[in-house]
Amino acid sequence: MNSTAPLSPSFSLPRLSRNAVIVSSVLVFHGLAIWALQSGLVRKAIEIVVPVEMLSEFIEAPQPKVAPPPPPPAPIKQPVVKTKAPTLPPAPQPLAIADPTPAPNAPTGVTTPQPPAPPIAEPVAVAPPAPPAAPPAPPKIVLPSSDADYLNNPSPTYPAMSKRLGEQGKVLVRVFIGVDGLPGRAEIKKSSGYERLDKSALEYIMKCRFVAGKVNGVPQPMWYEAPVNYVLE
């Protein structure tokens, strides 16, 4: 008795069922795709995806603003120098030359004699201007004097204390002399260096008489400087 069992035809079924599954799957996918197109599911998916992409574009970080480049500098206008056209000298004009020969039919006129010229007056001699007057001569001044013998003036008194101390010197007294020859007032112009001698000189001058000073021979009051000497012998 043979124990080997005959082959079952079920070993080929799995291959057939796999192909059938693939074919049926493809058919089902296509059927679902056609149904989705007809029902609008694909359009809704597109509407959902597109706004998300647009929203992602709007949310992008703003780009930094780039400052526009500065405008180019305006061109500098160069001054236009107008050159004057050289002026040409005027064209020479034709000159009319007189013909000395008279025309044959020219009328002859009568020449009228010219009146005699008036006589030329002789120039009148003008006297030269008088020379300027000579300036007046300066006035002749004569200073007062005390040297006249008729005045009988005393000698100056020498102070006894000055003799004892050996004081001596010259005193210059400025005195005002009137027209009568008398001293009006006196002052020390230059001191001898000793008060006693200066005081004695003032007293002496006020006791003297003088010849009055004169201007062009006329007595006039004036100042006079009178010296008084004190000398020990």
FENNOR-V649479 format. One record per residue. N is the residue number from 1. RES is the residue in one small letter. PHI is phi as a letter, one per 40 degrees, with the letter a starting at -180 (* if undefined). D_LAST is the distance of its C-alpha to the last C-alpha in Angstrom with 2 decimals. Layout:
BEGIN
n;res;phi;d_last
N;RES;PHI;D_LAST
N;RES;PHI;D_LAST
END
This chain:
BEGIN
n;res;phi;d_last
1;m;*;217.59
2;n;c;214.40
3;s;c;211.45
4;t;c;208.98
5;a;c;208.30
6;p;c;208.10
7;l;c;204.57
8;s;c;203.60
9;p;c;202.42
10;s;c;199.48
11;f;c;197.13
12;s;c;196.58
13;l;c;195.77
14;p;d;192.21
15;r;c;191.26
16;l;c;192.78
17;s;c;191.12
18;r;c;187.64
19;n;c;187.91
20;a;c;189.19
21;v;c;186.19
22;i;c;183.75
23;v;c;185.45
24;s;c;185.69
25;s;c;182.01
26;v;c;180.98
27;l;c;183.16
28;v;c;181.76
29;f;c;178.12
30;h;c;178.81
31;g;c;180.62
32;l;c;177.69
33;a;c;175.24
34;i;c;177.32
35;w;c;177.57
36;a;c;173.80
37;l;c;173.09
38;q;c;175.51
39;s;c;174.23
40;g;g;170.44
41;l;c;169.25
42;v;c;167.51
43;r;c;165.63
44;k;c;164.35
45;a;c;163.22
46;i;c;161.27
47;e;c;159.67
48;i;c;158.57
49;v;c;157.19
50;v;c;155.35
51;p;c;153.17
52;v;c;152.19
53;e;c;150.97
54;m;c;149.12
55;l;c;147.54
56;s;c;146.36
57;e;c;144.72
58;f;c;142.93
59;i;c;141.64
60;e;c;139.88
61;a;c;136.12
62;p;c;134.02
63;q;c;132.43
64;p;c;128.55
65;k;c;127.23
66;v;c;125.71
67;a;c;122.70
68;p;c;123.25
69;p;c;121.08
70;p;c;117.95
71;p;c;118.50
72;p;c;117.28
73;p;c;113.87
74;a;c;114.08
75;p;c;113.66
76;i;c;110.32
77;k;c;110.83
78;q;c;109.22
79;p;c;107.70
80;v;c;109.93
81;v;c;108.04
82;k;c;109.69
83;t;c;109.53
84;k;c;109.63
85;a;c;112.28
86;p;c;110.87
87;t;c;111.28
88;l;c;113.25
89;p;c;112.26
90;p;c;114.55
91;a;c;117.53
92;p;c;117.13
93;q;c;118.71
94;p;c;120.93
95;l;c;119.31
96;a;c;121.26
97;i;b;121.24
98;a;c;121.96
99;d;c;124.85
100;p;c;123.94
101;t;c;127.61
102;p;c;128.70
103;a;c;131.85
104;p;c;134.92
105;n;c;135.59
106;a;c;131.96
107;p;c;131.48
108;t;c;129.39
109;g;b;126.69
110;v;c;124.94
111;t;c;121.30
112;t;c;119.05
113;p;c;116.13
114;q;c;112.68
115;p;c;110.55
116;p;c;107.72
117;a;c;104.39
118;p;c;101.87
119;p;c;99.23
120;i;c;95.99
121;a;c;93.16
122;e;c;90.24
123;p;c;87.00
124;v;c;84.64
125;a;c;81.28
126;v;b;78.55
127;a;c;75.24
128;p;c;72.40
129;p;c;70.05
130;a;c;67.08
131;p;c;63.84
132;p;c;61.55
133;a;c;59.16
134;a;c;55.68
135;p;c;53.17
136;p;c;51.05
137;a;c;47.75
138;p;c;44.78
139;p;c;43.09
140;k;c;40.16
141;i;b;37.17
142;v;b;34.10
143;l;c;31.23
144;p;c;29.55
145;s;a;26.48
146;s;b;23.83
147;d;c;22.76
148;a;c;25.53
149;d;c;24.59
150;y;c;27.47
151;l;c;26.14
152;n;f;23.66
153;n;c;21.50
154;p;c;18.78
155;s;c;15.12
156;p;c;14.57
157;t;c;14.08
158;y;c;11.54
159;p;d;13.94
160;a;c;13.56
161;m;c;15.18
162;s;c;12.89
163;k;c;9.85
164;r;c;12.36
165;l;c;13.54
166;g;g;10.41
167;e;c;11.79
168;q;a;10.33
169;g;i;12.54
170;k;b;14.67
171;v;b;17.59
172;l;b;20.67
173;v;b;22.79
174;r;c;26.45
175;v;b;27.74
176;f;c;31.28
177;i;b;31.52
178;g;c;34.85
179;v;c;36.74
180;d;c;35.42
181;g;g;31.76
182;l;c;30.99
183;p;c;29.62
184;g;c;32.43
185;r;a;30.79
186;a;a;27.74
187;e;a;27.19
188;i;c;24.65
189;k;c;25.42
190;k;a;22.77
191;s;c;20.85
192;s;c;17.31
193;g;g;19.01
194;y;b;18.01
195;e;c;20.45
196;r;c;18.26
197;l;c;15.91
198;d;c;19.15
199;k;c;20.87
200;s;c;18.15
201;a;c;18.25
202;l;c;22.07
203;e;c;22.13
204;y;c;19.91
205;i;c;22.15
206;m;c;25.29
207;k;c;24.29
208;c;c;23.79
209;r;b;26.68
210;f;b;27.58
211;v;c;30.10
212;a;c;32.80
213;g;c;33.72
214;k;b;37.04
215;v;b;39.92
216;n;f;42.13
217;g;g;40.72
218;v;b;41.42
219;p;d;38.57
220;q;b;38.53
221;p;c;36.62
222;m;a;34.55
223;w;c;31.68
224;y;a;28.25
225;e;b;25.24
226;a;b;22.01
227;p;c;18.64
228;v;b;15.71
229;n;b;12.22
230;y;b;9.79
231;v;b;6.45
232;l;c;3.80
233;e;c;0.00
END
